[in-house]
Amino acid sequence: AEIDADVILLAKNIDGVYTDDPKKNPDATLIREISYEKAQEMRLKVMDAAAFALCAENGVPCVRVFGLDDPRNLVRVLEGDTMGTLVHP
């Protein structure tokens, strides 16, 4: 079954994808945009390898990773806010 979506929204307890765990490394920086392949190469814990593979195989154009610390963030993202990280092929 093909995933027919413009974007997958991935709300997490962190506000995006970082170069390292920001709770453990104060020098970790937010990555605004990254490819599925680069995220896997860097071993970033965005999604597991199977989820990356599903997105890539099904032509999912992008995944928007954002934080749910503020419940209104979901509405902001739906309205086009570019918060967090965009992960794409």
Contact map, one row per residue, 1 for C-alpha under 8 A:
11100000000000000000000000000000000000000000000000000000000000000000000000000000000000000
11110000000000000000000000000000000000000000000000000000010000000000000000000000000000000
11111000000000000000000000000000000000000000000000000000011100000000000000000000000000000
01111100000000000000000000000000000000000000000000000000000100000000000000000000000000000
00111111000000000000000000000000000000000000000000000000000110000000000000000000000000000
00011111000000000000000000000000000000000000000000000000000111000000000000000000000000000
00001111100000000000000000000000000000000000000000000000000111110000000000000000000000000
00001111110000000000000000000000000000000000000000000000000101110000000000000000000000000
00000011111000000000000000000000000000000000000000000000000000111100000000000000000000000
00000001111100000000000000000000000000000000000000000000000000111100000000000000000000000
00000000111110000000000000000000000000000000000000000000000000001111000001000000000000000
00000000011111110000000000000000000000000000000000000000000000001111000000000000000000000
00000000001111100000000000000000000000000000000000000000000000000011100000000000000000000
00000000000111111000000000000000000000000000000000000000000000000111100000000000000000000
00000000000111111000000000000000000000000000000000000000000000001111100000000000001100000
00000000000101111100000000000111000000000000000000000000000000001110000000000000001110000
00000000000001111110000000000111000000000001010000000000000000001000000000000000000110000
00000000000000011111110000011110000000000001000000000000000000000000000000000000000000000
00000000000000001111100000011110000000000001000000000000000000000000000000000000000000000
00000000000000000111110010011000000000000001000000000000000000000000000000000000000000000
00000000000000000111111110010000000000000000000000000000000000000000000000000000000000000
00000000000000000101111111111000000000000000000000000000000000000000000000000000000000000
00000000000000000000111111000000000000000000000000000000000000000000000000000000000000000
00000000000000000000111111000000000000000000000000000000000000000000000000000000000000000
00000000000000000001111111110000000000000000000000000000000000000000000000000000000000000
00000000000000000000011111110000000000000000000000000000000000000000000000000000000000000
00000000000000000000010011111000000000000000000000000000000000000000000000000000000000000
00000000000000000111110011111100000000000000000000000000000000000000000000000000000000000
00000000000000000111010000111110000000000000000000000000000000000000000000000000000000000
00000000000000011110000000011111000000000000000000000000000000000000000000000000000110000
00000000000000011110000000001111110000000000000000000000000000000000000000000000000110000
00000000000000011000000000000111110000000000000000000000000000000000000000000000000111000
00000000000000000000000000000011111000000000000000000000000000000000000000000000000011110
00000000000000000000000000000011111101100000000000000000000000000000000000000000000011110
00000000000000000000000000000000111111100000000000000000000000000000000000000000000000111
00000000000000000000000000000000011111110000000000010001000000000000000000000000000000111
00000000000000000000000000000000001111111000000000000000000000000000000000000000000000001
00000000000000000000000000000000011111111100000000000000000000000000000000000000000000000
00000000000000000000000000000000011111111111010000000000000000000000000000000000000000000
00000000000000000000000000000000000111111111000010000000000000000000000000000000000000000
00000000000000000000000000000000000011111111000000000000000000000000000000000000000000000
00000000000000000000000000000000000001111111000000000000000000000000000000000000000000000
00000000000000000000000000000000000000111111100000000000000000000000000000000000000000000
00000000000000001111000000000000000000111111110000000000000000000000000000000000000000000
00000000000000000000000000000000000000000011111100000000000000000000000000000000000000000
00000000000000001000000000000000000000100001111100000000000000000000000000000000000000000
00000000000000000000000000000000000000000000111110110000000000000000000000000000000000000
00000000000000000000000000000000000000000000111111110000000000000000000000000000000000000
00000000000000000000000000000000000000010000001111111000000000000000000000000000000000000
00000000000000000000000000000000000000000000000111111100000000000000000000000000000000000
00000000000000000000000000000000000000000000001111111110000000000000000000000000000000000
00000000000000000000000000000000000100000000001111111111000000000000000000000000000000000
00000000000000000000000000000000000000000000000011111111100000000000000000000000000000000
00000000000000000000000000000000000000000000000001111111110000000000000000000000000000000
00000000000000000000000000000000000000000000000000111111111100000000000000000000000000000
00000000000000000000000000000000000100000000000000011111111100000000000000000000000000001
00000000000000000000000000000000000000000000000000001111111100000000000000000000000000000
01100000000000000000000000000000000000000000000000000111111100000000000000000000000000000
00100000000000000000000000000000000000000000000000000011111110000000000000000000000000001
00111111000000000000000000000000000000000000000000000011111111100000000000000000000000011
00001110000000000000000000000000000000000000000000000000001111100000000000000000000000011
00000111000000000000000000000000000000000000000000000000000111110000000000000000000001111
00000011110000000000000000000000000000000000000000000000000111111000000000000000000001110
00000011110000000000000000000000000000000000000000000000000001111100000000000000000111100
00000000111100111000000000000000000000000000000000000000000000111110000000000000000111100
00000000111101110000000000000000000000000000000000000000000000011111000010000000001110000
00000000001111110000000000000000000000000000000000000000000000001111110010000000000100000
00000000001111100000000000000000000000000000000000000000000000000111111111000000000000000
00000000000011100000000000000000000000000000000000000000000000000011111010000000000000000
00000000000000000000000000000000000000000000000000000000000000000011111110000000000000000
00000000000000000000000000000000000000000000000000000000000000000001111111000000000000000
00000000000000000000000000000000000000000000000000000000000000000001011111110000000000000
00000000000000000000000000000000000000000000000000000000000000000111111111111000000000000
00000000001000000000000000000000000000000000000000000000000000000001001111111100000000000
00000000000000000000000000000000000000000000000000000000000000000000000111111110000000000
00000000000000000000000000000000000000000000000000000000000000000000000111111111100000000
00000000000000000000000000000000000000000000000000000000000000000000000011111111111000000
00000000000000000000000000000000000000000000000000000000000000000000000001111111100000000
00000000000000000000000000000000000000000000000000000000000000000000000000111111100000000
00000000000000000000000000000000000000000000000000000000000000000000000000011111110000000
00000000000000000000000000000000000000000000000000000000000000000000000000011111111000000
00000000000000000000000000000000000000000000000000000000000000000000000000001001111110000
00000000000000110000000000000000000000000000000000000000000000000100000000001000111110000
00000000000000111000000000000111000000000000000000000000000000011110000000000000011111000
00000000000000011000000000000111110000000000000000000000000000011100000000000000011111100
00000000000000000000000000000001110000000000000000000000000001111000000000000000000111110
00000000000000000000000000000000111100000000000000000000000001111000000000000000000011111
00000000000000000000000000000000111100000000000000000000000111100000000000000000000001111
00000000000000000000000000000000001110000000000000000001001111000000000000000000000000111
